[in-house]
Amino acid sequence: MILFKSSRRFRRALNPTDLIWLIREDLVAQSVSASRMVQTGVSQSVFSSTKELAQADRDFVYDASAIRSAMLRMLVQEWRTEVVLAQMPHKPLRLSYELVNAFSPRSVLTLIRDHLETEPKDDSQVFSTHQKVSGTKSLEMAERFRAEHAGFVAWVDRRRAKRIAALDEARAALSEMRPAS
């Protein structure tokens, strides 16, 4: 939205007919990732070599202030996006990183196609090459932040509760697509 300066200018310029909104349910983990990226310059595994990833992991240090700052920025960005989405004539498909990674790429693609009302194509070759950058160190930092800043995390979670609950529709649809075992 910053690029367009207002939701009205966004709608006028793009006139979107379908919207898909992807968020991160675990904002602490996302904020740790943002801190890691700022500190090391490494953001995604698909763009970095094994050597670069290992060096980034060694260089990455816990910075509670940076994690808190990232969480606040993301919270404000989500809130601003909600304001824009409320003004749109179309209901967005709400997804999260966690949902997308919990289900098969084919199921996620089917959900997106259903939302876009497009005809299925041959998806026999659909697969994901996504690999998480974070490792044990990032998980430990996220847990440490949660422990040291429990009140702040709870405050953020309360402000995001409706947003996270809005993911239930996609979660249910994806669960229905899962083959019976």
Short mmCIF file of the C-alpha atoms (twelve columns), coordinates in Angstrom:
data_MODEL
# 
_entry.id   MODEL 
# 
loop_
_atom_site.group_PDB 
_atom_site.id 
_atom_site.type_symbol 
_atom_site.label_atom_id 
_atom_site.label_alt_id 
_atom_site.label_comp_id 
_atom_site.label_asym_id 
_atom_site.label_seq_id 
_atom_site.Cartn_x 
_atom_site.Cartn_y 
_atom_site.Cartn_z 
_atom_site.pdbx_PDB_model_num 
ATOM 1   C CA . MET A 1   0.000   0.000   0.000   1 
ATOM 2   C CA . ILE A 2   2.891   2.348   0.599   1 
ATOM 3   C CA . LEU A 3   3.553   2.381   -3.138  1 
ATOM 4   C CA . PHE A 4   -0.002  3.525   -3.867  1 
ATOM 5   C CA . LYS A 5   -0.357  5.870   -0.858  1 
ATOM 6   C CA . SER A 6   -4.000  4.840   -0.275  1 
ATOM 7   C CA . SER A 7   -6.367  1.935   -0.714  1 
ATOM 8   C CA . ARG A 8   -8.429  3.980   -3.159  1 
ATOM 9   C CA . ARG A 9   -5.404  4.521   -5.424  1 
ATOM 10  C CA . PHE A 10  -4.571  0.802   -5.110  1 
ATOM 11  C CA . ARG A 11  -8.070  -0.188  -6.236  1 
ATOM 12  C CA . ARG A 12  -8.060  2.364   -9.057  1 
ATOM 13  C CA . ALA A 13  -4.655  1.273   -10.355 1 
ATOM 14  C CA . LEU A 14  -5.112  -2.481  -10.107 1 
ATOM 15  C CA . ASN A 15  -8.849  -3.076  -9.847  1 
ATOM 16  C CA . PRO A 16  -8.291  -6.559  -8.424  1 
ATOM 17  C CA . THR A 17  -11.104 -9.039  -8.967  1 
ATOM 18  C CA . ASP A 18  -9.619  -11.725 -6.743  1 
ATOM 19  C CA . LEU A 19  -7.451  -11.420 -3.683  1 
ATOM 20  C CA . ILE A 20  -5.269  -13.900 -1.854  1 
ATOM 21  C CA . TRP A 21  -3.749  -12.846 1.447   1 
ATOM 22  C CA . LEU A 22  -0.890  -14.820 2.896   1 
ATOM 23  C CA . ILE A 23  0.181   -14.176 6.475   1 
ATOM 24  C CA . ARG A 24  2.331   -15.909 9.029   1 
ATOM 25  C CA . GLU A 25  0.444   -17.391 11.988  1 
ATOM 26  C CA . ASP A 26  3.599   -17.517 14.102  1 
ATOM 27  C CA . LEU A 27  4.584   -13.869 14.151  1 
ATOM 28  C CA . VAL A 28  7.418   -14.510 16.614  1 
ATOM 29  C CA . ALA A 29  9.043   -16.973 14.189  1 
ATOM 30  C CA . GLN A 30  8.510   -14.555 11.306  1 
ATOM 31  C CA . SER A 31  10.088  -11.754 13.302  1 
ATOM 32  C CA . VAL A 32  13.082  -13.934 14.167  1 
ATOM 33  C CA . SER A 33  13.423  -14.640 10.430  1 
ATOM 34  C CA . ALA A 34  13.252  -10.921 9.678   1 
ATOM 35  C CA . SER A 35  15.931  -10.232 12.291  1 
ATOM 36  C CA . ARG A 36  18.081  -12.974 10.784  1 
ATOM 37  C CA . MET A 37  17.679  -11.526 7.298   1 
ATOM 38  C CA . VAL A 38  18.619  -8.016  8.424   1 
ATOM 39  C CA . GLN A 39  21.661  -9.258  10.343  1 
ATOM 40  C CA . THR A 40  22.988  -11.713 7.754   1 
ATOM 41  C CA . GLY A 41  21.551  -10.633 4.404   1 
ATOM 42  C CA . VAL A 42  20.250  -14.185 3.843   1 
ATOM 43  C CA . SER A 43  16.519  -14.391 3.351   1 
ATOM 44  C CA . GLN A 44  15.546  -17.575 1.532   1 
ATOM 45  C CA . SER A 45  17.124  -20.951 0.966   1 
ATOM 46  C CA . VAL A 46  16.277  -20.934 -2.746  1 
ATOM 47  C CA . PHE A 47  18.552  -17.912 -3.231  1 
ATOM 48  C CA . SER A 48  21.458  -19.009 -1.034  1 
ATOM 49  C CA . SER A 49  24.056  -21.738 -1.144  1 
ATOM 50  C CA . THR A 50  24.577  -24.230 1.661   1 
ATOM 51  C CA . LYS A 51  27.771  -22.386 2.562   1 
ATOM 52  C CA . GLU A 52  25.982  -19.020 2.746   1 
ATOM 53  C CA . LEU A 53  23.234  -20.532 4.887   1 
ATOM 54  C CA . ALA A 54  25.771  -22.062 7.288   1 
ATOM 55  C CA . GLN A 55  27.656  -18.766 7.590   1 
ATOM 56  C CA . ALA A 56  24.432  -16.876 8.204   1 
ATOM 57  C CA . ASP A 57  23.521  -19.317 10.943  1 
ATOM 58  C CA . ARG A 58  26.895  -18.745 12.630  1 
ATOM 59  C CA . ASP A 59  26.609  -14.950 12.330  1 
ATOM 60  C CA . PHE A 60  23.020  -14.716 13.588  1 
ATOM 61  C CA . VAL A 61  22.689  -13.483 17.184  1 
ATOM 62  C CA . TYR A 62  19.653  -13.019 19.424  1 
ATOM 63  C CA . ASP A 63  18.340  -9.442  19.361  1 
ATOM 64  C CA . ALA A 64  15.103  -9.095  21.327  1 
ATOM 65  C CA . SER A 65  14.722  -5.430  20.371  1 
ATOM 66  C CA . ALA A 66  14.901  -6.239  16.652  1 
ATOM 67  C CA . ILE A 67  12.410  -9.102  17.043  1 
ATOM 68  C CA . ARG A 68  9.975   -6.877  18.954  1 
ATOM 69  C CA . SER A 69  10.346  -4.103  16.386  1 
ATOM 70  C CA . ALA A 70  9.706   -6.546  13.531  1 
ATOM 71  C CA . MET A 71  6.602   -7.867  15.281  1 
ATOM 72  C CA . LEU A 72  5.205   -4.374  15.690  1 
ATOM 73  C CA . ARG A 73  5.909   -3.482  12.044  1 
ATOM 74  C CA . MET A 74  4.204   -6.660  10.843  1 
ATOM 75  C CA . LEU A 75  1.236   -6.100  13.147  1 
ATOM 76  C CA . VAL A 76  0.753   -2.594  11.729  1 
ATOM 77  C CA . GLN A 77  1.134   -3.900  8.162   1 
ATOM 78  C CA . GLU A 78  -1.513  -6.557  8.811   1 
ATOM 79  C CA . TRP A 79  -3.859  -3.992  10.319  1 
ATOM 80  C CA . ARG A 80  -3.406  -1.656  7.335   1 
ATOM 81  C CA . THR A 81  -4.044  -4.515  4.935   1 
ATOM 82  C CA . GLU A 82  -7.243  -5.427  6.822   1 
ATOM 83  C CA . VAL A 83  -8.444  -1.836  6.371   1 
ATOM 84  C CA . VAL A 84  -7.894  -2.138  2.618   1 
ATOM 85  C CA . LEU A 85  -9.483  -5.595  2.389   1 
ATOM 86  C CA . ALA A 86  -12.589 -4.329  4.191   1 
ATOM 87  C CA . GLN A 87  -13.054 -1.771  1.398   1 
ATOM 88  C CA . MET A 88  -12.744 -4.296  -1.401  1 
ATOM 89  C CA . PRO A 89  -15.835 -5.741  -3.065  1 
ATOM 90  C CA . HIS A 90  -14.342 -9.246  -3.105  1 
ATOM 91  C CA . LYS A 91  -13.660 -11.535 -0.188  1 
ATOM 92  C CA . PRO A 92  -10.004 -12.597 -0.099  1 
ATOM 93  C CA . LEU A 93  -8.776  -16.150 0.167   1 
ATOM 94  C CA . ARG A 94  -6.917  -16.095 3.462   1 
ATOM 95  C CA . LEU A 95  -3.911  -18.368 3.741   1 
ATOM 96  C CA . SER A 96  -0.958  -18.661 6.046   1 
ATOM 97  C CA . TYR A 97  2.572   -19.903 5.583   1 
ATOM 98  C CA . GLU A 98  1.804   -22.625 8.096   1 
ATOM 99  C CA . LEU A 99  -1.320  -23.775 6.221   1 
ATOM 100 C CA . VAL A 100 0.384   -23.773 2.842   1 
ATOM 101 C CA . ASN A 101 3.191   -25.916 4.230   1 
ATOM 102 C CA . ALA A 102 0.916   -28.292 6.170   1 
ATOM 103 C CA . PHE A 103 -0.918  -29.485 3.063   1 
ATOM 104 C CA . SER A 104 0.161   -30.831 -0.287  1 
ATOM 105 C CA . PRO A 105 1.000   -28.346 -3.047  1 
ATOM 106 C CA . ARG A 106 -1.772  -29.926 -5.135  1 
ATOM 107 C CA . SER A 107 -4.377  -29.259 -2.419  1 
ATOM 108 C CA . VAL A 108 -3.267  -25.659 -2.029  1 
ATOM 109 C CA . LEU A 109 -3.346  -25.171 -5.791  1 
ATOM 110 C CA . THR A 110 -6.867  -26.619 -5.908  1 
ATOM 111 C CA . LEU A 111 -8.004  -24.227 -3.174  1 
ATOM 112 C CA . ILE A 112 -6.538  -21.265 -5.062  1 
ATOM 113 C CA . ARG A 113 -8.120  -22.410 -8.336  1 
ATOM 114 C CA . ASP A 114 -11.486 -22.775 -6.604  1 
ATOM 115 C CA . HIS A 115 -11.162 -19.240 -5.239  1 
ATOM 116 C CA . LEU A 116 -10.202 -17.869 -8.645  1 
ATOM 117 C CA . GLU A 117 -12.905 -19.979 -10.308 1 
ATOM 118 C CA . THR A 118 -10.495 -21.310 -12.916 1 
ATOM 119 C CA . GLU A 119 -10.589 -24.647 -14.642 1 
ATOM 120 C CA . PRO A 120 -8.221  -27.332 -13.395 1 
ATOM 121 C CA . LYS A 121 -5.266  -28.139 -15.605 1 
ATOM 122 C CA . ASP A 122 -2.888  -31.050 -15.481 1 
ATOM 123 C CA . ASP A 123 -1.254  -30.695 -12.103 1 
ATOM 124 C CA . SER A 124 0.475   -34.063 -12.039 1 
ATOM 125 C CA . GLN A 125 3.840   -32.284 -11.958 1 
ATOM 126 C CA . VAL A 126 2.979   -29.890 -9.123  1 
ATOM 127 C CA . PHE A 127 5.588   -29.895 -6.373  1 
ATOM 128 C CA . SER A 128 7.279   -27.513 -3.997  1 
ATOM 129 C CA . THR A 129 10.995  -26.766 -3.708  1 
ATOM 130 C CA . HIS A 130 10.521  -24.670 -0.576  1 
ATOM 131 C CA . GLN A 131 12.968  -25.282 2.254   1 
ATOM 132 C CA . LYS A 132 12.947  -23.421 5.538   1 
ATOM 133 C CA . VAL A 133 16.034  -21.324 6.223   1 
ATOM 134 C CA . SER A 134 15.652  -21.458 9.970   1 
ATOM 135 C CA . GLY A 135 17.160  -24.186 12.056  1 
ATOM 136 C CA . THR A 136 17.509  -25.026 15.700  1 
ATOM 137 C CA . LYS A 137 19.059  -21.657 16.454  1 
ATOM 138 C CA . SER A 138 16.031  -19.744 15.133  1 
ATOM 139 C CA . LEU A 139 13.650  -22.026 17.022  1 
ATOM 140 C CA . GLU A 140 15.600  -21.491 20.237  1 
ATOM 141 C CA . MET A 141 15.554  -17.721 19.719  1 
ATOM 142 C CA . ALA A 142 11.803  -17.747 19.124  1 
ATOM 143 C CA . GLU A 143 11.231  -19.768 22.293  1 
ATOM 144 C CA . ARG A 144 13.536  -17.484 24.258  1 
ATOM 145 C CA . PHE A 145 11.675  -14.408 23.016  1 
ATOM 146 C CA . ARG A 146 8.308   -15.986 23.899  1 
ATOM 147 C CA . ALA A 147 9.581   -16.747 27.412  1 
ATOM 148 C CA . GLU A 148 11.214  -13.365 28.024  1 
ATOM 149 C CA . HIS A 149 8.401   -11.309 26.464  1 
ATOM 150 C CA . ALA A 150 5.291   -13.394 27.199  1 
ATOM 151 C CA . GLY A 151 3.144   -10.357 27.965  1 
ATOM 152 C CA . PHE A 152 4.054   -8.623  24.721  1 
ATOM 153 C CA . VAL A 153 3.477   -11.812 22.684  1 
ATOM 154 C CA . ALA A 154 0.061   -12.264 24.334  1 
ATOM 155 C CA . TRP A 155 -0.778  -8.618  23.556  1 
ATOM 156 C CA . VAL A 156 0.103   -9.142  19.880  1 
ATOM 157 C CA . ASP A 157 -1.794  -12.449 19.748  1 
ATOM 158 C CA . ARG A 158 -4.963  -10.791 21.110  1 
ATOM 159 C CA . ARG A 159 -4.800  -8.186  18.363  1 
ATOM 160 C CA . ARG A 160 -4.391  -10.868 15.706  1 
ATOM 161 C CA . ALA A 161 -7.000  -13.344 17.037  1 
ATOM 162 C CA . LYS A 162 -9.733  -12.524 14.483  1 
ATOM 163 C CA . ARG A 163 -7.194  -12.559 11.663  1 
ATOM 164 C CA . ILE A 164 -5.944  -15.991 12.665  1 
ATOM 165 C CA . ALA A 165 -9.505  -17.289 13.150  1 
ATOM 166 C CA . ALA A 166 -10.301 -16.139 9.601   1 
ATOM 167 C CA . LEU A 167 -7.918  -18.849 8.373   1 
ATOM 168 C CA . ASP A 168 -10.308 -21.565 9.596   1 
ATOM 169 C CA . GLU A 169 -12.277 -21.495 6.340   1 
ATOM 170 C CA . ALA A 170 -9.193  -22.362 4.264   1 
ATOM 171 C CA . ARG A 171 -8.031  -24.877 6.896   1 
ATOM 172 C CA . ALA A 172 -11.369 -26.675 6.703   1 
ATOM 173 C CA . ALA A 173 -11.383 -26.702 2.904   1 
ATOM 174 C CA . LEU A 174 -7.836  -28.068 2.779   1 
ATOM 175 C CA . SER A 175 -8.644  -30.707 5.404   1 
ATOM 176 C CA . GLU A 176 -11.551 -31.938 3.280   1 
ATOM 177 C CA . MET A 177 -9.161  -32.434 0.348   1 
ATOM 178 C CA . ARG A 178 -6.849  -34.666 2.384   1 
ATOM 179 C CA . PRO A 179 -7.186  -38.278 1.269   1 
ATOM 180 C CA . ALA A 180 -8.574  -40.653 3.905   1 
ATOM 181 C CA . SER A 181 -5.904  -42.853 5.459   1 
# 
